[in-house]
Amino acid sequence: MKFLRWISSLFLLLFIVGIIFKAGSNLINIVLILSAFLLVLDMFFQRRKSI
């Protein structure tokens, strides 16, 4: 599930860039929620794989 980790890291980077340049507030919130969801999903699948 390294792919999900890369995508969530990219979204997190976009979130940070959005805050620095004060770009669209609703879009920033959506990107942050999506990034958090993907990280949790990746951790869930990684834990399941190790069991």
PyMOL Python script that loads the backbone (N, CA, C, O; Angstrom):
from pymol import cmd

cmd.read_pdbstr("""\
ATOM      1  N   MET A   1       0.812  -1.196   0.000  1.00  0.00           N
ATOM      2  CA  MET A   1       0.000   0.000   0.000  1.00  0.00           C
ATOM      3  C   MET A   1       0.860   1.266   0.000  1.00  0.00           C
ATOM      4  O   MET A   1       0.444   2.312   0.499  1.00  0.00           O
ATOM      5  N   LYS A   2       2.028   1.159  -0.549  1.00  0.00           N
ATOM      6  CA  LYS A   2       2.888   2.338  -0.628  1.00  0.00           C
ATOM      7  C   LYS A   2       2.266   3.421  -1.500  1.00  0.00           C
ATOM      8  O   LYS A   2       2.525   4.610  -1.312  1.00  0.00           O
ATOM      9  N   PHE A   3       1.435   2.994  -2.464  1.00  0.00           N
ATOM     10  CA  PHE A   3       0.799   3.946  -3.360  1.00  0.00           C
ATOM     11  C   PHE A   3      -0.121   4.894  -2.592  1.00  0.00           C
ATOM     12  O   PHE A   3      -0.129   6.095  -2.859  1.00  0.00           O
ATOM     13  N   LEU A   4      -0.892   4.368  -1.645  1.00  0.00           N
ATOM     14  CA  LEU A   4      -1.772   5.218  -0.841  1.00  0.00           C
ATOM     15  C   LEU A   4      -0.964   6.187   0.008  1.00  0.00           C
ATOM     16  O   LEU A   4      -1.361   7.336   0.202  1.00  0.00           O
ATOM     17  N   ARG A   5       0.165   5.722   0.509  1.00  0.00           N
ATOM     18  CA  ARG A   5       1.010   6.603   1.315  1.00  0.00           C
ATOM     19  C   ARG A   5       1.569   7.748   0.467  1.00  0.00           C
ATOM     20  O   ARG A   5       1.657   8.881   0.940  1.00  0.00           O
ATOM     21  N   TRP A   6       1.947   7.460  -0.783  1.00  0.00           N
ATOM     22  CA  TRP A   6       2.445   8.506  -1.678  1.00  0.00           C
ATOM     23  C   TRP A   6       1.349   9.523  -1.991  1.00  0.00           C
ATOM     24  O   TRP A   6       1.589  10.730  -1.972  1.00  0.00           O
ATOM     25  N   ILE A   7       0.155   9.031  -2.276  1.00  0.00           N
ATOM     26  CA  ILE A   7      -0.952   9.936  -2.598  1.00  0.00           C
ATOM     27  C   ILE A   7      -1.296  10.815  -1.399  1.00  0.00           C
ATOM     28  O   ILE A   7      -1.481  12.023  -1.549  1.00  0.00           O
ATOM     29  N   SER A   8      -1.381  10.220  -0.217  1.00  0.00           N
ATOM     30  CA  SER A   8      -1.719  11.012   0.964  1.00  0.00           C
ATOM     31  C   SER A   8      -0.609  12.018   1.284  1.00  0.00           C
ATOM     32  O   SER A   8      -0.897  13.123   1.744  1.00  0.00           O
ATOM     33  N   SER A   9       0.635  11.656   1.050  1.00  0.00           N
ATOM     34  CA  SER A   9       1.735  12.606   1.257  1.00  0.00           C
ATOM     35  C   SER A   9       1.653  13.762   0.270  1.00  0.00           C
ATOM     36  O   SER A   9       1.922  14.910   0.624  1.00  0.00           O
ATOM     37  N   LEU A  10       1.282  13.455  -0.960  1.00  0.00           N
ATOM     38  CA  LEU A  10       1.111  14.511  -1.959  1.00  0.00           C
ATOM     39  C   LEU A  10      -0.015  15.453  -1.559  1.00  0.00           C
ATOM     40  O   LEU A  10       0.125  16.670  -1.677  1.00  0.00           O
ATOM     41  N   PHE A  11      -1.134  14.902  -1.086  1.00  0.00           N
ATOM     42  CA  PHE A  11      -2.245  15.740  -0.643  1.00  0.00           C
ATOM     43  C   PHE A  11      -1.849  16.586   0.560  1.00  0.00           C
ATOM     44  O   PHE A  11      -2.258  17.742   0.668  1.00  0.00           O
ATOM     45  N   LEU A  12      -1.062  16.023   1.459  1.00  0.00           N
ATOM     46  CA  LEU A  12      -0.597  16.778   2.615  1.00  0.00           C
ATOM     47  C   LEU A  12       0.314  17.920   2.178  1.00  0.00           C
ATOM     48  O   LEU A  12       0.244  19.017   2.732  1.00  0.00           O
ATOM     49  N   LEU A  13       1.162  17.670   1.194  1.00  0.00           N
ATOM     50  CA  LEU A  13       2.025  18.717   0.656  1.00  0.00           C
ATOM     51  C   LEU A  13       1.191  19.821   0.004  1.00  0.00           C
ATOM     52  O   LEU A  13       1.477  21.004   0.187  1.00  0.00           O
ATOM     53  N   LEU A  14       0.162  19.438  -0.756  1.00  0.00           N
ATOM     54  CA  LEU A  14      -0.727  20.429  -1.361  1.00  0.00           C
ATOM     55  C   LEU A  14      -1.449  21.244  -0.291  1.00  0.00           C
ATOM     56  O   LEU A  14      -1.667  22.443  -0.464  1.00  0.00           O
ATOM     57  N   PHE A  15      -1.814  20.605   0.800  1.00  0.00           N
ATOM     58  CA  PHE A  15      -2.458  21.301   1.910  1.00  0.00           C
ATOM     59  C   PHE A  15      -1.528  22.365   2.489  1.00  0.00           C
ATOM     60  O   PHE A  15      -1.950  23.494   2.737  1.00  0.00           O
ATOM     61  N   ILE A  16      -0.273  22.007   2.703  1.00  0.00           N
ATOM     62  CA  ILE A  16       0.695  22.947   3.269  1.00  0.00           C
ATOM     63  C   ILE A  16       0.950  24.108   2.310  1.00  0.00           C
ATOM     64  O   ILE A  16       1.030  25.260   2.734  1.00  0.00           O
ATOM     65  N   VAL A  17       1.076  23.806   1.020  1.00  0.00           N
ATOM     66  CA  VAL A  17       1.270  24.863   0.020  1.00  0.00           C
ATOM     67  C   VAL A  17       0.048  25.773  -0.024  1.00  0.00           C
ATOM     68  O   VAL A  17       0.186  26.989  -0.153  1.00  0.00           O
ATOM     69  N   GLY A  18      -1.141  25.196   0.080  1.00  0.00           N
ATOM     70  CA  GLY A  18      -2.372  25.992   0.093  1.00  0.00           C
ATOM     71  C   GLY A  18      -2.440  26.931   1.278  1.00  0.00           C
ATOM     72  O   GLY A  18      -2.923  28.057   1.155  1.00  0.00           O
ATOM     73  N   ILE A  19      -1.963  26.481   2.421  1.00  0.00           N
ATOM     74  CA  ILE A  19      -1.957  27.352   3.602  1.00  0.00           C
ATOM     75  C   ILE A  19      -0.940  28.474   3.431  1.00  0.00           C
ATOM     76  O   ILE A  19      -1.214  29.623   3.778  1.00  0.00           O
ATOM     77  N   ILE A  20       0.232  28.144   2.898  1.00  0.00           N
ATOM     78  CA  ILE A  20       1.277  29.155   2.731  1.00  0.00           C
ATOM     79  C   ILE A  20       0.815  30.260   1.784  1.00  0.00           C
ATOM     80  O   ILE A  20       1.021  31.442   2.060  1.00  0.00           O
ATOM     81  N   PHE A  21       0.189  29.878   0.665  1.00  0.00           N
ATOM     82  CA  PHE A  21      -0.233  30.865  -0.321  1.00  0.00           C
ATOM     83  C   PHE A  21      -1.681  31.299  -0.149  1.00  0.00           C
ATOM     84  O   PHE A  21      -2.209  32.038  -0.981  1.00  0.00           O
ATOM     85  N   LYS A  22      -2.336  30.845   0.930  1.00  0.00           N
ATOM     86  CA  LYS A  22      -3.712  31.206   1.267  1.00  0.00           C
ATOM     87  C   LYS A  22      -4.663  30.998   0.101  1.00  0.00           C
ATOM     88  O   LYS A  22      -5.426  31.892  -0.266  1.00  0.00           O
ATOM     89  N   ALA A  23      -4.604  29.802  -0.476  1.00  0.00           N
ATOM     90  CA  ALA A  23      -5.483  29.447  -1.589  1.00  0.00           C
ATOM     91  C   ALA A  23      -6.753  28.818  -1.041  1.00  0.00           C
ATOM     92  O   ALA A  23      -6.727  28.218   0.034  1.00  0.00           O
ATOM     93  N   GLY A  24      -7.851  28.941  -1.752  1.00  0.00           N
ATOM     94  CA  GLY A  24      -9.198  28.437  -1.459  1.00  0.00           C
ATOM     95  C   GLY A  24      -9.400  27.637  -0.187  1.00  0.00           C
ATOM     96  O   GLY A  24      -8.843  26.547  -0.049  1.00  0.00           O
ATOM     97  N   SER A  25     -10.176  28.151   0.731  1.00  0.00           N
ATOM     98  CA  SER A  25     -10.325  27.523   2.042  1.00  0.00           C
ATOM     99  C   SER A  25     -11.078  26.197   1.990  1.00  0.00           C
ATOM    100  O   SER A  25     -10.683  25.252   2.673  1.00  0.00           O
ATOM    101  N   ASN A  26     -12.144  26.095   1.207  1.00  0.00           N
ATOM    102  CA  ASN A  26     -12.893  24.834   1.143  1.00  0.00           C
ATOM    103  C   ASN A  26     -12.059  23.731   0.511  1.00  0.00           C
ATOM    104  O   ASN A  26     -12.108  22.583   0.954  1.00  0.00           O
ATOM    105  N   LEU A  27     -11.307  24.066  -0.503  1.00  0.00           N
ATOM    106  CA  LEU A  27     -10.465  23.072  -1.167  1.00  0.00           C
ATOM    107  C   LEU A  27      -9.393  22.552  -0.215  1.00  0.00           C
ATOM    108  O   LEU A  27      -9.082  21.361  -0.225  1.00  0.00           O
ATOM    109  N   ILE A  28      -8.833  23.424   0.595  1.00  0.00           N
ATOM    110  CA  ILE A  28      -7.810  23.013   1.552  1.00  0.00           C
ATOM    111  C   ILE A  28      -8.392  22.022   2.554  1.00  0.00           C
ATOM    112  O   ILE A  28      -7.746  21.028   2.887  1.00  0.00           O
ATOM    113  N   ASN A  29      -9.608  22.283   3.037  1.00  0.00           N
ATOM    114  CA  ASN A  29     -10.234  21.369   3.995  1.00  0.00           C
ATOM    115  C   ASN A  29     -10.518  20.016   3.367  1.00  0.00           C
ATOM    116  O   ASN A  29     -10.321  18.986   4.011  1.00  0.00           O
ATOM    117  N   ILE A  30     -10.974  19.999   2.133  1.00  0.00           N
ATOM    118  CA  ILE A  30     -11.255  18.739   1.443  1.00  0.00           C
ATOM    119  C   ILE A  30      -9.971  17.942   1.253  1.00  0.00           C
ATOM    120  O   ILE A  30      -9.959  16.728   1.455  1.00  0.00           O
ATOM    121  N   VAL A  31      -8.897  18.611   0.867  1.00  0.00           N
ATOM    122  CA  VAL A  31      -7.612  17.931   0.661  1.00  0.00           C
ATOM    123  C   VAL A  31      -7.097  17.358   1.978  1.00  0.00           C
ATOM    124  O   VAL A  31      -6.572  16.244   2.000  1.00  0.00           O
ATOM    125  N   LEU A  32      -7.239  18.099   3.074  1.00  0.00           N
ATOM    126  CA  LEU A  32      -6.783  17.606   4.372  1.00  0.00           C
ATOM    127  C   LEU A  32      -7.587  16.386   4.810  1.00  0.00           C
ATOM    128  O   LEU A  32      -7.012  15.414   5.300  1.00  0.00           O
ATOM    129  N   ILE A  33      -8.899  16.421   4.642  1.00  0.00           N
ATOM    130  CA  ILE A  33      -9.740  15.281   5.016  1.00  0.00           C
ATOM    131  C   ILE A  33      -9.404  14.069   4.161  1.00  0.00           C
ATOM    132  O   ILE A  33      -9.320  12.954   4.675  1.00  0.00           O
ATOM    133  N   LEU A  34      -9.213  14.273   2.869  1.00  0.00           N
ATOM    134  CA  LEU A  34      -8.866  13.173   1.973  1.00  0.00           C
ATOM    135  C   LEU A  34      -7.512  12.571   2.340  1.00  0.00           C
ATOM    136  O   LEU A  34      -7.343  11.352   2.318  1.00  0.00           O
ATOM    137  N   SER A  35      -6.566  13.415   2.672  1.00  0.00           N
ATOM    138  CA  SER A  35      -5.240  12.934   3.058  1.00  0.00           C
ATOM    139  C   SER A  35      -5.304  12.118   4.348  1.00  0.00           C
ATOM    140  O   SER A  35      -4.687  11.057   4.442  1.00  0.00           O
ATOM    141  N   ALA A  36      -6.037  12.601   5.327  1.00  0.00           N
ATOM    142  CA  ALA A  36      -6.171  11.866   6.586  1.00  0.00           C
ATOM    143  C   ALA A  36      -6.868  10.528   6.365  1.00  0.00           C
ATOM    144  O   ALA A  36      -6.471   9.518   6.946  1.00  0.00           O
ATOM    145  N   PHE A  37      -7.899  10.514   5.532  1.00  0.00           N
ATOM    146  CA  PHE A  37      -8.618   9.273   5.235  1.00  0.00           C
ATOM    147  C   PHE A  37      -7.695   8.255   4.571  1.00  0.00           C
ATOM    148  O   PHE A  37      -7.720   7.076   4.923  1.00  0.00           O
ATOM    149  N   LEU A  38      -6.889   8.699   3.620  1.00  0.00           N
ATOM    150  CA  LEU A  38      -5.981   7.779   2.939  1.00  0.00           C
ATOM    151  C   LEU A  38      -4.901   7.242   3.876  1.00  0.00           C
ATOM    152  O   LEU A  38      -4.519   6.076   3.770  1.00  0.00           O
ATOM    153  N   LEU A  39      -4.407   8.071   4.784  1.00  0.00           N
ATOM    154  CA  LEU A  39      -3.412   7.593   5.748  1.00  0.00           C
ATOM    155  C   LEU A  39      -4.002   6.540   6.682  1.00  0.00           C
ATOM    156  O   LEU A  39      -3.355   5.535   6.976  1.00  0.00           O
ATOM    157  N   VAL A  40      -5.234   6.771   7.149  1.00  0.00           N
ATOM    158  CA  VAL A  40      -5.888   5.792   8.021  1.00  0.00           C
ATOM    159  C   VAL A  40      -6.150   4.505   7.259  1.00  0.00           C
ATOM    160  O   VAL A  40      -5.948   3.415   7.794  1.00  0.00           O
ATOM    161  N   LEU A  41      -6.595   4.618   6.024  1.00  0.00           N
ATOM    162  CA  LEU A  41      -6.850   3.443   5.196  1.00  0.00           C
ATOM    163  C   LEU A  41      -5.562   2.653   4.974  1.00  0.00           C
ATOM    164  O   LEU A  41      -5.571   1.424   5.035  1.00  0.00           O
ATOM    165  N   ASP A  42      -4.472   3.342   4.720  1.00  0.00           N
ATOM    166  CA  ASP A  42      -3.182   2.684   4.519  1.00  0.00           C
ATOM    167  C   ASP A  42      -2.729   1.978   5.793  1.00  0.00           C
ATOM    168  O   ASP A  42      -2.231   0.854   5.733  1.00  0.00           O
ATOM    169  N   MET A  43      -2.897   2.624   6.939  1.00  0.00           N
ATOM    170  CA  MET A  43      -2.507   1.996   8.199  1.00  0.00           C
ATOM    171  C   MET A  43      -3.367   0.768   8.483  1.00  0.00           C
ATOM    172  O   MET A  43      -2.862  -0.225   9.006  1.00  0.00           O
ATOM    173  N   PHE A  44      -4.645   0.818   8.150  1.00  0.00           N
ATOM    174  CA  PHE A  44      -5.540  -0.320   8.357  1.00  0.00           C
ATOM    175  C   PHE A  44      -5.106  -1.510   7.514  1.00  0.00           C
ATOM    176  O   PHE A  44      -5.032  -2.631   8.016  1.00  0.00           O
ATOM    177  N   PHE A  45      -4.820  -1.277   6.236  1.00  0.00           N
ATOM    178  CA  PHE A  45      -4.402  -2.369   5.364  1.00  0.00           C
ATOM    179  C   PHE A  45      -3.017  -2.892   5.733  1.00  0.00           C
ATOM    180  O   PHE A  45      -2.754  -4.086   5.593  1.00  0.00           O
ATOM    181  N   GLN A  46      -2.139  -2.028   6.197  1.00  0.00           N
ATOM    182  CA  GLN A  46      -0.804  -2.458   6.597  1.00  0.00           C
ATOM    183  C   GLN A  46      -0.889  -3.335   7.850  1.00  0.00           C
ATOM    184  O   GLN A  46      -0.186  -4.341   7.947  1.00  0.00           O
ATOM    185  N   ARG A  47      -1.728  -2.967   8.790  1.00  0.00           N
ATOM    186  CA  ARG A  47      -1.884  -3.757  10.010  1.00  0.00           C
ATOM    187  C   ARG A  47      -2.497  -5.112   9.677  1.00  0.00           C
ATOM    188  O   ARG A  47      -2.088  -6.132  10.231  1.00  0.00           O
ATOM    189  N   ARG A  48      -3.462  -5.126   8.788  1.00  0.00           N
ATOM    190  CA  ARG A  48      -4.121  -6.367   8.399  1.00  0.00           C
ATOM    191  C   ARG A  48      -3.140  -7.299   7.688  1.00  0.00           C
ATOM    192  O   ARG A  48      -3.199  -8.516   7.862  1.00  0.00           O
ATOM    193  N   LYS A  49      -2.245  -6.729   6.894  1.00  0.00           N
ATOM    194  CA  LYS A  49      -1.264  -7.535   6.160  1.00  0.00           C
ATOM    195  C   LYS A  49      -0.263  -8.185   7.116  1.00  0.00           C
ATOM    196  O   LYS A  49       0.183  -9.304   6.864  1.00  0.00           O
ATOM    197  N   SER A  50       0.096  -7.509   8.200  1.00  0.00           N
ATOM    198  CA  SER A  50       1.102  -8.030   9.122  1.00  0.00           C
ATOM    199  C   SER A  50       0.549  -9.109  10.051  1.00  0.00           C
ATOM    200  O   SER A  50       1.322  -9.841  10.669  1.00  0.00           O
ATOM    201  N   ILE A  51      -0.761  -9.216  10.159  1.00  0.00           N
ATOM    202  CA  ILE A  51      -1.365 -10.219  11.054  1.00  0.00           C
ATOM    203  C   ILE A  51      -1.302 -11.587  10.445  1.00  0.00           C
ATOM    204  O   ILE A  51      -1.761 -12.555  11.052  1.00  0.00           O
TER     205      ILE A  51
END
""", "prot")
cmd.dss("prot")
cmd.show_as("cartoon", "prot")
cmd.util.cbc("prot")
cmd.orient("prot")
